[in-house]
Amino acid sequence: MHRILLTSLLLLIAAYMPHAAQAQVRRCTASDGNLIYTDRKCEDIGATERLSSNGIIGINNSHVYRGCARSVQDLAYSLGNAIQTSDVNQLAGLYDFSGASTASGYRLMKRLEIIAKRPLVDVQPMYSGGYDPYSDPYAGVLEFDQDGAVIPRPAVRPRLVGLRVEQTLANNSTPSRTVFGLRKNLGCWWVHF
């Protein structure tokens, strides 16, 4: 009898107690691109709200992670991780298959499977568009302003064009290189051949 009375009393107290506010964890992106987890509003700390993980519901209502690389650094890290773990499915998740036919998709998967099986040495960015003095007809020619000071030429920034994957073959001594192009689609970075 005492247990029933005690349980009823506790339930009655719990029903009339004000509900405690639960802290909500927010994912924010700072102005420098870093991810910040906070319980405050993103605007309060000078950041912007970042969408939650791109999850989709798979077979039997199981949660399947389907994220994408928001930066080339994330893409390079995911690419290296997929090859180190020999996970061809993770590697295929980084590839932009848009516009590929079924037969082409199967050929690409076989090629990705071969890449995923090789030991990884390094993943490096590839740049293009730097200054080439041999193609510049005015190389070495200086321009002066009206005061006689040299007018500096604008610096040409190289453009990121791909990721180079350095690997070895199965004997662990013969080098192998694969070059992936980069493509940005729907706010995500993808690799392609």
C-alpha positions as CSV (number, residue, x, y, z in Angstrom):
1,M,0.0,0.0,0.0
2,H,2.8,2.4,0.9
3,R,4.5,1.7,-2.5
4,I,1.3,2.6,-4.4
5,L,0.9,5.8,-2.4
6,L,4.5,6.8,-2.8
7,T,4.4,6.1,-6.6
8,S,1.2,8.1,-7.0
9,L,2.7,11.0,-5.0
10,L,5.8,11.0,-7.1
11,L,3.8,10.9,-10.4
12,L,1.6,13.8,-9.1
13,I,4.7,15.9,-8.2
14,A,6.3,15.1,-11.6
15,A,3.1,16.1,-13.4
16,Y,3.0,19.6,-11.8
17,M,6.7,20.4,-11.9
18,P,7.7,22.8,-14.7
19,H,9.5,21.0,-17.5
20,A,13.2,21.6,-17.5
21,A,14.4,23.2,-20.8
22,Q,16.5,20.7,-22.7
23,A,19.7,22.1,-24.2
24,Q,19.7,21.9,-28.0
25,V,23.1,21.4,-29.6
26,R,23.5,23.5,-32.6
27,R,26.0,23.1,-35.4
28,C,27.4,26.4,-36.6
29,T,29.9,27.4,-39.2
30,A,32.3,30.2,-38.1
31,S,33.4,32.9,-40.6
32,D,36.7,31.0,-41.1
33,G,34.8,27.8,-42.0
34,N,35.4,25.9,-38.8
35,L,32.6,23.9,-37.3
36,I,31.4,25.0,-33.8
37,Y,29.0,23.0,-31.5
38,T,27.1,25.2,-29.1
39,D,23.9,25.5,-27.1
40,R,23.5,29.2,-28.1
41,K,22.1,30.6,-31.3
42,C,24.6,30.7,-34.1
43,E,24.0,34.4,-34.7
44,D,24.9,35.1,-31.1
45,I,28.5,33.9,-31.6
46,G,28.9,35.4,-35.1
47,A,28.4,32.2,-37.0
48,T,25.8,30.8,-39.4
49,E,23.5,27.8,-38.8
50,R,24.8,24.6,-40.4
51,L,22.3,22.0,-41.6
52,S,22.3,18.7,-39.7
53,S,23.9,15.7,-41.3
54,N,22.5,14.6,-44.6
55,G,20.8,11.4,-43.4
56,I,18.3,9.5,-45.5
57,I,16.1,6.6,-44.5
58,G,17.2,3.3,-46.0
59,I,15.7,-0.2,-46.2
60,N,13.7,-1.2,-43.0
61,N,13.8,2.4,-41.8
62,S,17.5,2.2,-41.0
63,H,19.4,5.5,-40.9
64,V,22.0,5.8,-43.7
65,Y,24.6,8.5,-43.6
66,R,24.9,10.3,-46.9
67,G,27.2,13.2,-46.3
68,C,29.1,15.2,-48.8
69,A,32.4,17.0,-48.8
70,R,31.7,20.8,-48.3
71,S,35.4,21.6,-48.9
72,V,38.2,20.2,-51.0
73,Q,40.1,19.4,-47.8
74,D,37.2,17.2,-46.6
75,L,37.1,15.5,-50.0
76,A,40.8,14.8,-49.9
77,Y,40.5,13.4,-46.4
78,S,37.5,11.2,-47.3
79,L,39.3,10.0,-50.4
80,G,42.4,9.0,-48.4
81,N,40.3,7.3,-45.8
82,A,38.3,5.3,-48.4
83,I,41.5,4.0,-49.9
84,Q,43.2,3.3,-46.6
85,T,40.3,1.2,-45.5
86,S,39.9,-0.4,-49.0
87,D,36.3,0.6,-49.0
88,V,35.2,0.9,-52.6
89,N,31.6,1.9,-51.5
90,Q,33.0,4.9,-49.6
91,L,35.2,5.8,-52.6
92,A,32.2,5.5,-54.9
93,G,30.3,7.8,-52.6
94,L,32.8,10.5,-53.4
95,Y,32.6,10.1,-57.2
96,D,30.3,12.2,-59.3
97,F,28.3,9.6,-61.4
98,S,25.9,12.2,-62.9
99,G,25.4,11.6,-66.6
100,A,27.0,8.2,-66.5
101,S,25.1,5.3,-68.2
102,T,24.7,1.9,-66.5
103,A,27.5,0.3,-68.5
104,S,29.8,3.3,-67.8
105,G,28.9,3.1,-64.1
106,Y,29.9,-0.5,-63.9
107,R,33.2,0.2,-65.6
108,L,33.8,3.1,-63.2
109,M,33.1,0.9,-60.2
110,K,35.6,-1.7,-61.4
111,R,38.2,1.1,-61.8
112,L,37.4,2.4,-58.4
113,E,37.7,-1.1,-56.9
114,I,41.2,-1.4,-58.3
115,I,42.2,1.9,-56.8
116,A,40.7,1.0,-53.4
117,K,42.7,-2.2,-53.2
118,R,46.1,-0.5,-53.7
119,P,48.1,0.7,-50.7
120,L,47.9,4.5,-50.3
121,V,51.0,6.7,-50.1
122,D,49.5,10.2,-50.3
123,V,46.7,12.4,-51.6
124,Q,47.9,15.8,-53.0
125,P,46.1,18.7,-54.6
126,M,46.9,19.7,-58.1
127,Y,47.1,23.3,-59.3
128,S,47.0,25.0,-62.7
129,G,47.2,28.5,-64.0
130,G,50.4,29.7,-62.4
131,Y,52.6,32.3,-64.1
132,D,54.4,31.0,-67.2
133,P,57.1,33.4,-68.4
134,Y,57.5,31.5,-71.7
135,S,53.9,32.2,-72.8
136,D,54.0,35.9,-71.7
137,P,55.3,38.1,-74.5
138,Y,56.0,40.9,-72.0
139,A,58.0,38.8,-69.6
140,G,60.9,40.8,-68.3
141,V,59.4,44.1,-69.5
142,L,58.9,46.6,-66.7
143,E,56.2,49.3,-66.7
144,F,56.7,52.6,-64.9
145,D,54.2,55.0,-63.6
146,Q,54.5,58.8,-64.1
147,D,56.7,59.1,-61.0
148,G,59.2,56.6,-62.3
149,A,58.2,53.8,-59.9
150,V,57.8,50.2,-61.2
151,I,54.2,49.1,-61.6
152,P,54.0,45.6,-60.1
153,R,52.3,42.9,-62.1
154,P,49.3,41.4,-60.5
155,A,50.0,38.0,-59.0
156,V,48.4,35.1,-60.8
157,R,46.9,32.7,-58.3
158,P,47.1,29.0,-59.2
159,R,43.7,27.3,-59.6
160,L,42.9,24.0,-57.9
161,V,42.1,21.5,-60.6
162,G,42.3,18.0,-59.1
163,L,43.6,15.5,-56.6
164,R,46.5,13.3,-57.2
165,V,46.5,9.9,-55.5
166,E,49.9,8.4,-55.0
167,Q,49.8,4.6,-54.4
168,T,51.9,1.5,-54.8
169,L,51.0,-1.7,-56.6
170,A,50.6,-4.9,-54.7
171,N,54.4,-5.5,-54.5
172,N,54.6,-2.3,-52.3
173,S,57.4,-0.8,-54.4
174,T,56.1,0.0,-57.9
175,P,54.5,3.5,-57.9
176,S,51.0,4.1,-59.2
177,R,49.4,7.5,-59.7
178,T,45.7,8.3,-60.2
179,V,44.5,11.8,-61.0
180,F,41.0,12.8,-60.2
181,G,39.4,15.9,-61.5
182,L,37.2,18.1,-59.2
183,R,33.6,19.1,-59.7
184,K,31.4,21.1,-57.4
185,N,27.7,20.2,-57.6
186,L,24.9,21.1,-55.3
187,G,27.3,22.6,-52.7
188,C,29.4,19.5,-52.5
189,W,32.8,18.6,-54.0
190,W,33.1,15.4,-56.0
191,V,35.9,13.6,-57.9
192,H,35.7,12.4,-61.5
193,F,37.9,11.0,-64.2
